[in-house]
Amino acid sequence: MPAVVLMGARQTGKSTLAAKLANGERRYHSLDDLDVLDTVRRDPGALLGGRSPVTLDEVQRAPTLLPAVKRAIDKDRKPGRFLLTGSANLLLMRQVSESLAGRASYVTLWPMTRREQLGLGSAGRWEELLATPDEQWHELLTAMSEQAPKGDWRALAGRGGFPTPALELGTRGERAIWFDGYIRTYLERDLQDLASIGSLPDLRRLMRAACLRLGQMLNQTELGRDTALPQPTVHRWLNLLETSYMLVRLPAFAINRTKRLIKTPKIYWGDTGVALHLGGQGKPEGAHLENLVLLDLLTWRDTRVKHAELGYWRTSTGEEVDFVIEADGALLPIEVKATTRPRLADCAHLRSFRTEYGRKARAGLLLHGGDTLEWLTADVLAAPWWMVL
């Protein structure tokens, strides 16, 4: 494509990656540089001329730049001309009228997965599980268990996936200082690029309330009542949080795709370390393990060439499966339990899902906090979380 747009939350490593890819062969301009930003706002086409490829960092700071990029591409569609990065989802920003449709590929850089932090350069074993017959999963995960050592998911949740706290800061106190600065910068500067926020303390209170509801179905009226905010304000601010990759909405799964759009989503956070800090929680809970699994799944999904969808499944009687992967014409149901000793009762909803969708459903996968890899039933494999993530 003539352009690639690399999106993701601030501090995931977009600028570092873009600068490495430039490697002296591309012109590199960051809109965090006020002189560059001023130039672009006065003359959007000033940085786009010439034959050499261009990297433009943090383009969400000047949405008027995108129509100029479109015009430049229409004159010359040479692949790789533009690499654009943004700390907001440009496709969700109201002030962005130009999506570069047909001219750009969009890639999301999520916080680092566990395997990336270990230097293995990948997400979890989702692709291998999908490509392997169900009855061979036990053998597959046993053979691959040596690639990544056993880990403590609570420590992983506390570090999060941003490179600095995950790899460079060794103590909880150091990470707390970093997270506090990150949230302050996000509130006081990054959000102002997206919209005018009248009361930052109110928004921070809403963010904390959302962090205390990880893995729960989104109820905007309840959030508004608990934070003393009107529902329209809650709706608008949640959209802003999603646009800037702070909030993640997981849609409900249904065979009827229209129903997926109207059913209530569940909410998670874009980084578990930030969520724990905002929520003021000392110890991670089961919802944070769910959040870790979801972020790993999102990283896998968004770098997969073949289309895949993620959702959660819930019935009117309250049966629920945490995650459903829809890929390659099949459905893979996943349940996440923080317990170290999964029981037969933990399989019930996975088996209900398989009964509902018949041959289209793969075997159920129960990820838990223990060390035992075993078939709890003929169609549900209980696997330690660290063997998959």
Rosetta blueprint (number, residue, H / E / L):
1 M L
2 P L
3 A E
4 V E
5 V E
6 L E
7 M E
8 G L
9 A L
10 R L
11 Q L
12 T L
13 G L
14 K H
15 S H
16 T H
17 L H
18 A H
19 A H
20 K H
21 L H
22 A H
23 N L
24 G L
25 E L
26 R L
27 R E
28 Y E
29 H E
30 S E
31 L L
32 D L
33 D L
34 L H
35 D H
36 V H
37 L H
38 D H
39 T H
40 V H
41 R H
42 R H
43 D L
44 P L
45 G L
46 A L
47 L L
48 L L
49 G L
50 G L
51 R L
52 S L
53 P L
54 V E
55 T E
56 L E
57 D E
58 E L
59 V H
60 Q H
61 R H
62 A L
63 P L
64 T L
65 L H
66 L H
67 P H
68 A H
69 V H
70 K H
71 R H
72 A H
73 I H
74 D H
75 K H
76 D L
77 R L
78 K L
79 P L
80 G L
81 R L
82 F E
83 L E
84 L E
85 T E
86 G E
87 S L
88 A L
89 N L
90 L L
91 L L
92 L L
93 M L
94 R L
95 Q L
96 V L
97 S L
98 E L
99 S L
100 L L
101 A L
102 G L
103 R L
104 A E
105 S E
106 Y E
107 V E
108 T E
109 L L
110 W L
111 P L
112 M L
113 T L
114 R H
115 R H
116 E H
117 Q H
118 L L
119 G L
120 L L
121 G L
122 S L
123 A L
124 G L
125 R L
126 W H
127 E H
128 E H
129 L H
130 L H
131 A H
132 T L
133 P L
134 D H
135 E H
136 Q H
137 W H
138 H H
139 E H
140 L H
141 L H
142 T H
143 A H
144 M H
145 S L
146 E L
147 Q L
148 A L
149 P L
150 K L
151 G L
152 D L
153 W H
154 R H
155 A H
156 L H
157 A H
158 G H
159 R H
160 G L
161 G L
162 F L
163 P H
164 T H
165 P H
166 A H
167 L H
168 E H
169 L L
170 G L
171 T L
172 R H
173 G H
174 E H
175 R H
176 A H
177 I H
178 W H
179 F H
180 D H
181 G H
182 Y H
183 I H
184 R H
185 T H
186 Y H
187 L H
188 E H
189 R H
190 D H
191 L H
192 Q H
193 D H
194 L H
195 A L
196 S L
197 I L
198 G L
199 S L
200 L H
201 P H
202 D H
203 L H
204 R H
205 R H
206 L H
207 M H
208 R H
209 A H
210 A H
211 C H
212 L L
213 R L
214 L L
215 G L
216 Q L
217 M E
218 L L
219 N L
220 Q H
221 T H
222 E H
223 L H
224 G H
225 R H
226 D H
227 T H
228 A L
229 L L
230 P L
231 Q H
232 P H
233 T H
234 V H
235 H H
236 R H
237 W H
238 L H
239 N H
240 L H
241 L H
242 E H
243 T H
244 S L
245 Y L
246 M L
247 L E
248 V E
249 R E
250 L E
251 P L
252 A E
253 F L
254 A L
255 I L
256 N L
257 R H
258 T H
259 K H
260 R H
261 L H
262 I H
263 K L
264 T L
265 P L
266 K E
267 I E
268 Y E
269 W E
270 G L
271 D L
272 T H
273 G H
274 V H
275 A H
276 L H
277 H H
278 L H
279 G H
280 G L
281 Q L
282 G L
283 K L
284 P L
285 E L
286 G H
287 A H
288 H H
289 L H
290 E H
291 N H
292 L H
293 V H
294 L H
295 L H
296 D H
297 L H
298 L H
299 T H
300 W H
301 R H
302 D H
303 T L
304 R L
305 V L
306 K L
307 H L
308 A E
309 E E
310 L E
311 G E
312 Y E
313 W E
314 R E
315 T L
316 S L
317 T L
318 G L
319 E L
320 E E
321 V E
322 D E
323 F E
324 V E
325 I E
326 E E
327 A E
328 D L
329 G L
330 A E
331 L E
332 L E
333 P E
334 I E
335 E E
336 V E
337 K E
338 A L
339 T L
340 T L
341 R L
342 P L
343 R L
344 L H
345 A H
346 D H
347 C H
348 A H
349 H H
350 L H
351 R H
352 S H
353 F H
354 R H
355 T H
356 E H
357 Y H
358 G H
359 R H
360 K H
361 A E
362 R L
363 A L
364 G E
365 L E
366 L E
367 L E
368 H E
369 G L
370 G L
371 D L
372 T L
373 L L
374 E E
375 W E
376 L E
377 T E
378 A L
379 D L
380 V E
381 L E
382 A E
383 A E
384 P E
385 W H
386 W H
387 M H
388 V H
389 L L
